[in-house]
Amino acid sequence: MARAPSVPAATAVGIVVLLTAAAAAAFRGAEGKSCTNAFPGLTSSHTERAAAQLQRGPPATALQPVVHRHGHDHDHGHEQHLTPTDESTWMSLMPRRALRREEAFDWLMLYRKLRGATAGGAPRRPGVAAGTFLSDASLHDVRLEPGSLYWRAQQTNLEYLLLLDVDRLVWSFRKQAGLTAPGTPYGGWEGPDVELRGHFVGHYLSATAKMWASTHNDTLNAKMSSVIDALSDCQKKMGTGYLSAFPTEFFDRVEAIKPVWAPYYTIHKIMQGLLDQYTVAGNSKALDMVVNMANYFSDRVKNVIQKYSIERHWESLNEETGGMNDVLYQLYTITNDLKHLTLAHLFDKPCFLGLLAVQADSISGFHSNTHIPVVIGAQMRYEVTGDPLYKQIASFFMDTINSSHSYATGGTSAGEFWTDPKHLAGTLSTENEESCTTYNMLKISRNLFRWTKEIAYADYYERALINGVLSIQRGTDPGVMIYMLPQAPGHSKAVSYHSWGTKYDSFWCCYGTGIESFSKLGDSIYFEEKEDLPALNIIQYIPSTYDWKAAGLIVTQKVNTLSSSDQYLQISLSISAKTKGQTAKLNVRIPSWTFADGAGATLNDKDLGSISPGSFLSITKQWNSDDHLALRFPIRLRTEAIKGNS
């Protein structure tokens, strides 16, 4: 990996937080892309790293990476976007070697210039941008229709979550904490000698929180509570706030720029799992645990910056860190602790976000699932701070993926990477569309829809959910899923490199995102809107019932099962009023893929006239318990040309 020249600490800080400057530097001296898993001696691919570790061999040799360096541009005239924090928080990060009074003054002036404010300005209130966003429908209020395709997928996943044993899940955590570890550990990527161990446990916490909200299964509630209790014991035993299945020495290697397999990636999964257990399942102990973890890593990052420079910290992020920025921004909205806001910003990745900030389609060669979560974190930064740059970054990224880097399924990536968009047809193989990338792209499209109500994002969500999520389970076999979704003609899922996984000896990254995906199948069907009247957006056609508390209504959605001979998708929406005569507004998505000719809608058997694909059908009325809305969308076979010319 090409090493960046040393620069004064204050200058380095100023440059890396200027996203446009970082992007400009990338174009000037780009020998390649080291902004992706480019620690010496490491390959970028999870698949190759896992193979090397499970064979007990040395880490796989990295291909020569192409370097997009973090910025070293001295032009402070670029647009500046540093998350506002108070000056005491900023000053506490000043490198220790900046001892002279004038250096401290420069550090402070740099902060004020970047913030574009005078001394003493207050940070934004958490969630300042969120007033105009659509609101999530709580999973507690959505129930999938028993017997439906989505319900069967959910139940298959529930069965798997219940099969997994608490002692085996937390075995390596207990071992690391010096506690008695009964039983035996699981294998695969959760094996006791695999550096990524513990990541699946974080996913398990997120999945069980959302599955419990979706089903209120008491057995699952008891099991996930037992995992939290066991992990809490481990954290208390270690006594520093640290919690992981591997030693802190892994982070010594990160900070020394030495090979190690993505420890921050795993820490993100654990922190997000704990936070979901608090926000979705109401476990207050989990919140205390994630705050302790955030404070521990805040101290670690602060120490690196003070001992070396902030540039050294950025260099250590040339590795997969998951959604550390995302989970920390989420945490800040709960704690209002400026330390968490600052740490979130320090996990934003300017060498990648900078390219998107200047709207450069230069993502070819990047490891896909390293960088999609960084964009999700940028989206959360927009929601927390209201900075429109990060909304623009997310919109441009989504447009780039859809226009240049996606298959007809809505999926992206080939062999875990983005490739030359002009030759996408040449990438069709058994190793396309890593499941993790679909899981994360769904988050990006979901957020963009919540902000904009643009039908295109809901259409994308539908396409990727059906093709890239429902497809990864093997029927109703619990715990049998795939890593990649082959796109090559004539190839089945079973002949990919990973083939089908196993219940207890796979635990790939895509197993973690898989169990989450099937636990939250009801989270993007309904979105509420803040208006004078209660308003509900129905954007996915999934058989389900929604308890619309704000309007005092129960919405029941039924979808006729399709066969190959059907010419229409037919949906029925029934409204049941809890109280007499509730006035509310329904916005129903008319998919872009249907056709005006033959499309129709009736309310209580009365024709509502023509409807337009790619729009909403809006109905405002006083709803009664016998109201019934019927929709009919023509379905026709069509082809889509693959991106690129060969």
N, C-alpha and C positions, 0 to 999 in steps of 0.2 A: 504494500500500500504506500502510495506517495505521501510523504510527511509534509505538513504545512510549515513554512518558515515561521520562526518565532517572531512575535510582535509584542509591543507593550500590552500589559494586561487590560488596561482600560480601553485601549483601541480595539483589542480583540473582542471585548464584550460588546462594544458599540457596533462592530461589524456584524457579528453573528445574529444579533437581534433585528437587524435590518434585512428583511427577507428579500427585498429587491436587490440589495447589494450582494447578498449571497448568491443569488441566481446569476447576476452579472459576472461574478468571479468564476462561477462554474463554466460559463461559456468561454471566458478568456483563456483558461488554462486547463481545459478538461482533457486529461489523458484517458479518462474513463470514469467509472462510477464507484467510488469508494464509499458513497453514501448508502451502503447496503452490506451489512454482514461482512465487512472486509478486515477483520482482525487477522493478523499474520497466521498463516497456516490453516485457515478455515475456509471451507466451502460455504456458499450461501444457502444451500438446499437443506431443509430439514431431513429430507429422505436420505441424502448422502451422509449427513452427520450421524443420523440414527444407525445406519448400516455400519458405519465405522465403529461406533461405540458398542453396539450389540455384538460385533465380532471381536471386541476387545483389542482392536487395532488402534493405531494412531489416528488423529483427526485427519479427515480427507484433505488433500492438498487443494488449495484454492486456485482457480483459474486466475490469470492476470486480470484484475479488475480495472474498469475504466473509472477515473476519479472525477467526481464533482466535489470539489473542496468546499468546506464552509468558507464564508466570505472573508476577504481581507482587503476590502475596498475602503479607501479613506474618504470617499465622497459622502458627507453627511447630508447631502441635499436630497437623497432619496426619501420617499415617504417612510415615516417611522412608526412602528407599531410595537411598543413594549407594553405589556399589560400593566396598568397602573397599580402600583403598590405603594405603601407609605415609605418615606425615605429611610426610616430606621431599619426596615426590613431589607431594603436595597443595600444600605451601608454595611450591614452585617455580613454581606457576601464579599466585601472588598478583599482582594488577595493580601496576605500578610506582608508580602514584600513591598507593597505600596505604603511605605511608612511615613514618607515626608508629607508635610501639611499640604503642599501644593498638589501632590498626587491624590490625596483624599478629596481635595476640592475638585480636581478634574473628574474623579469618579462620580461625585455628586452632580456636577454640572452635566456630565454625560447623561445621567439619569433624567435630569430635568429636561434636557434637550430632547431625549427620546420620548419622554412622556408628553412633551408639548405643553407643560404646565409650570406654574410657579411653585415655590416651596410650599409644602404642607397640604397639597391637594389630596383629597380623599379618594380611595379606590371606588370603583363602581359597586353598587349593591348587587349581590348575586342574583342572577336571573333577570337583569335589567332589560334584556332584549326579548324576554319571553312573552310579553303581554299580548303580542299579535299572533303567536304561534297556536296551531291547533293543539288540543290537549289529548293525551293518550287516554284510551279507554282502559281502565284497570283490568288486569287479568282476573281479578277476583269477581268481576261482573260479567265475564264472557264465558259461555259454555258451548263447546262444540257439540254438534248433534250426534248422539250415539248411533253407531253403525255407519257413519259417513267415512269416506277415505281419510279425511284429516283426523277424525276421532280415532280411527284404527292406528294411524301413525303415532298419535299422542299416547295411546294406551300401550303400544309396543315399547315406546321409550320409557313410560312409567314402569313397566315390568322390569326393564333393564336397571333403572335407578334403584329399584327395590331389591334386585338380585345382589348388588354390590355390597360388600362387607365393610363395616366401619373400621375394624381393626386393620384390615389389609390396606384400606385407603390411606390411613394415617400412619402406617408402619414406619416409613422413612422419616416422617416428622418427629415421631417419638424417639427414634434412634438418634436423630440429630440433636434433640434436646436432652439426651441422656436419661430418658425415661424407659421403663420396661415396655417392650414392644411385643405383645402376644401375637401368635399366628405367624403368617408368612406374607411377604410383600407381593403385590401384583407384579406381572412381568411387562414386557414391551417397553414403552417409553416411561413407564412408572417403575421400572426395575431399579434396585438400590444402587446400581453402578452407572446409571444413565444420568447425565448432567441435567437433563430437563425434568427430572422427577419432581413431582408435586404440582405440575401444571394442570393435570387432569382433575386433581382435587379442587383446585380453584374453579374450574368449569363445573364440577359437580355441585359446588355450593350455589353457583348461579342457576344451574339447571333445576336443582331441587326447589329453590325458592320460587321459581317461575312455575314449575310443575305443581307445587303445592297451591299456589295462587289459582292455577287453572283447574284444579281438581278437589282441593281441600282433603286430600288423602291423609288420614291420621297417621298411618304407618310411616309414610314418607316424612311427615312432620317430625315424628320422633327420631327418625334416622338422621335427618339433617341437623337436628338439634344436638345429637350425640357427636357428630363430626365437629360442630362448633365447640362443644365442651372439650373434646380431646385436643383440638388445636389451641384452645385457650390455655389448657394446662401446659402445653409445649411452650407457648409464648411466655407464660409466667415463669417457667423453669429457667428459660434463657435469660430473662430479666432485663433485656435491653430494648424490647419492642420488636426485635427481629423475629420473623416467623417464616420458616421455609423447611423444605425437606433436604436441603443441601447446606454446606457450611458457608460462613461469611467470607471465607477465602476465595470463593468464586467472584465476589465483588472486588477483592484485592486485585484479582487478575483483570477484571474489567478496567479498573482505574489505572493499572499498569500497562494497559493495551497489550494484554497477553491472551492467548486462545482460551476460550471457554464458551460453552453453548448457551447463550442467550438467557442469563439469569434474570435480567429485568423482565423479560417476556413472561417467565413463570411468576415473578412477583406481581406483575399486573394481574394475572389470572386469579391469584390468591386474594389480592386486595379487592378486585371487582366482585369476586364471589362473596366476600365478607360484606361488602357494601350492598349487594343485592339481598343478602340475608336480612340486612337491616331495613332497606327501603321497600322491599317487596314482602318479606315475611315478618318484619317487625321485631327482629332479634336485636335488642339494644347492646348485648354483649359483643356482637359482631362489629358494631360501630366503634366501640372502645378499642377493639383489636386492630381495626384498619387505621384508626387515628394513631395508635402506637407505631404501626408499621410506617406510616407516612412521616412521623416525626423522626424515626430512626434513619430513614433514607434522606430526609432533609438534612440531617446532621452529616451524613456521609458525603452528599453532594457539596454541601457547604465546605467541608474539609478539603475536598479536591480543589475547589475554586480558590480557597485561601492558601493552600499549600503550593499550588502550581499556578493555574490561571483558569479562566472560564473556557478558554480555547481547549484546554486539556479535557474538560468535561464534555465539550461538544465532540471531541475526537473519540471519547469512550462510547458515544452513542452511535458510532459506525457499526452497529450490531442490532439485532432485532430486539426491540424493547416493548413490543406489544402496544397497548394503549395506555401507557403510563400517564401521558398528558391527559387523556380522556378521564380516567378514574380520579385523578387529582383535581381536575376542574369540577367533577361531580361532587367530590368530597368537600371542596371549598363552598359549594352552594349550601351545604349542611352545617359546616363548622364556622364559616365566615372567618377562618383563620388565614391571615395574609401569608403565613409560611406555606400553606398548602397551595395558594394561588401562585406564589413565586416558584415553587417546585414544579407545578404543572407547566408553567411557561418554560422552565429549563429543560423539559422533556419534549417541547416542540422541536422539530428538526428543520432548521433553516435551509440546509443544503437541498432538501426535497421540497419543502413548502415554498421556498424561494422560486423554484422553477415554475410552480403553479401560480405564484403571485404575479409573475410576468407573462403568464399564459403561454408557456413554452411546452409543446408536446414533445417532451424529451424523456419520457419514462421508460423507453425501451432499454432493456438490460437490467432494470431494477428488479429485485426480489419482491414479488407482488404483495404478499401478505405481511412483509415487514412494513410496508408503507401505507397500505389502506387504513390501518388503525390510527396512523399519525394524522390522516385527514379527518377521521372521526373525532379525534382530539381537537383538531382545528375547528370543527363544527361546534364542539362544546365550548371552545374559547369564544366563538361568536355569541353563543347563547348567554354566556356569563358576562362578557364585557361589552357586547354590542358593536364590536369592531367590524365594519362591513367588509374589510379585506378578507376575513376568514370565511364569510359567506361566499364571496367571489371565488376563493380558492376551491371550495367544495363544489360549486357549480361548474367551474371549469374542469375540475378533475372528473366529475361524472360525465360531462360532455365528451371529454377525451376518451374515456373508457368506452362509451357507447359508440362513438364515431370511428374508433381506430383499433380497439383492443378487445372486442367482445365477439362471441359466437352467437349463433341464432338462439341458443338456450338462455342467453343473458349472462353466461359465465365468462370468466376471463382467466388468463395465465396459461402458459405452456411449460411444463416441467418446473412449475413454481415461479416462472419469470414472465415479464412482459417482453414481447419480441418486436421485431420490425413490423409496423402496421402495414407496410406495403407488400408483405409476403405472409399474411396471416394464414392463407390456405396451406402453406407449406408446413404449418405447425400441427396439423391434424394428426393425432396419434392416440395412444392409450393414456398419455400423461397430460391431459388438458383439464382445465376448470377445477383447480384444487378447491375442495369443499369449503375450506376456511375462507377463501376469497369471496365466495358467494355469501356466506354468513355476514361478512363485513360490508360487502357492497350493498346488501339489503339494509343495513343500518344507515349507510350514507343516503340512499334513495329515500328511505323513510323520513330522515331528518329534513331533506330538501322538500319533500311533500308537505310536511308539517309547517314549513316556513312559507311556502309559495302556493299550495293547492294546485300545482300544475299536474294535469292528468298524466303527462309523460312519465313522471316519477312513479305514480301508482301503477301504470302499465308495466314499467320495468320490474317493479316489485312482484307483480303477478307472474311475469314470465320467469324470473329467476327463482321464485319460490316453488313453482310447479316443477320446473326442470332441474333445478340445482339443489333443492332441499328434499322434496318428496322422493326423489330418485335415489337417495343415498342409503336408504334402508333396504335390506333384503326381505321384502315381504313383511311378515309379522314375526320374524326371528329377532328376539330381543338381543341387542348388543352386537349385531352384525351389520357393519356399515363399510362404506368405501372412502378412500382418500381422494382419488381423482375421478372425474367423469369423462371417460374416453369419447372423443369426437371423430375418430377415424372411421371411415365407412367399413361396415362389416365386423367391427370389434365389439365385444361384450365387456361389461364391467369386470367380469371374473378374470380377464387376461391382462389387466393393468399390472404395473410393477408390484403394487401392494395387494392386489386382488381384494377379496372380502376379508375384513378383519375378524378377530375373535373376541369373545366376551371378556377374557381375563388376561390376554397377552398381546394386545395391540396398543391401545391408549395413545394413538397418534394425536397430533394437534387437531385433526379433523374429527376424531372421536369426541374431543372436548366441545368443539363448536357444534357437532352433530347433536349431542344430548341437550345443548341449549336450544338449538333451532326447534326441535320437536317438543320442547317444553313451553314454547311461547308462540305456538301457531295461531293463537287468538289475539295477538297484540297489535295487529295492523289491519284489522277489518273495519273498526269503527274509530272515528276521531271526533271529539266534541269541539265546538267553536264558541268563543266568547262573543255573544251578541246580545242585543236587548231581549230577544227571545231565545230559548234553548235551541241550539242547532246541532245536527249530527251529520257527519260525512260518512257514507258507507262506500268504501273504496275497493274492497275485495269480496268476491262472491264465494263464501265459505259457509256451509250450513252451520248455523249457530244461533244462540240466543244472547241478547245483550240487555242487561238491567240498566236502563238509562235513567239513573236516579235524578239527574238535574231536571228532567222533564216529567218524571213520574210515569214513564212508559216502559213497557217491555217490547223489544223488537225481536221478532223471530224470523230468521232467514232460512229458506229451503231452496235447494238447487237440484233440479232434475238431473239424475245420473245420465251422462252422455254415452252414446254408442257411436261407432264409426259411421252409421247411416244417418245420424241426426243432423239436421240442417240449422238448428237453433239451440242456443243456450237459453234455458228458461229458468227464471228466478221468481220466487214468491216471497214477499215481505208482509208479515202480519203484525199489526200494532195492537197492543193490549194496554189500556189506560188503567193505572192504579187508582186514579181519582177521576171524577167526571170532567170531561171537556178540557183537556190540557192542550193549549196552543203551542206548537213547536214547528221547527223547520227541518225537513229532510233534504240532504243533498246526495243524490245517488249518481255514482260514476257510470258514464257511458263509455265503454272501452274504445280506444282508438282503433283496435283491430276489427271491430265490427263494421257494418255497412248500414247507411241510412235506409237504403231500399230493403224493406222487410223488417226493420227494427220497429219495436212498438212498446208502449207502456199503457197500462190501464190502472185506474184507481177506483176500486169498488165497481169494476166492470165497465167503467166509463173511459173511453179512449182519450188519452191526453195529447193526441196529435203527434206530429213528427218530432223525433229526437235526433240529436247530432252526435256522431261518434267523436270522442275526444273532448267531451264537455260534461257538465253536471246537469242532471234533471233535478230541479229544485221545487219542493212542494211545501207550502206553509199553510197550515190549517189547524182547526181544533180537532184533535184526534180522539177517536172513540174506539172501544174494544172490538168493533167489528170491521175496522178498516183493513183493506187488503190492497197492496200494490203488486202488480204483476209486470215483469219485464221479459222481453223477447229480443235476443241478439242473434242475427244471422252469423253462421260460421261457414267459412269457405276455405278450401285448401289453397295455399299460396307458397311461393318460394321467396327466399331472401338471399341475395348474393353475399358471399363472404367478403369481409373487408380485404382490400389489397387486390393485386393484379395477378397473383400466381399462387 
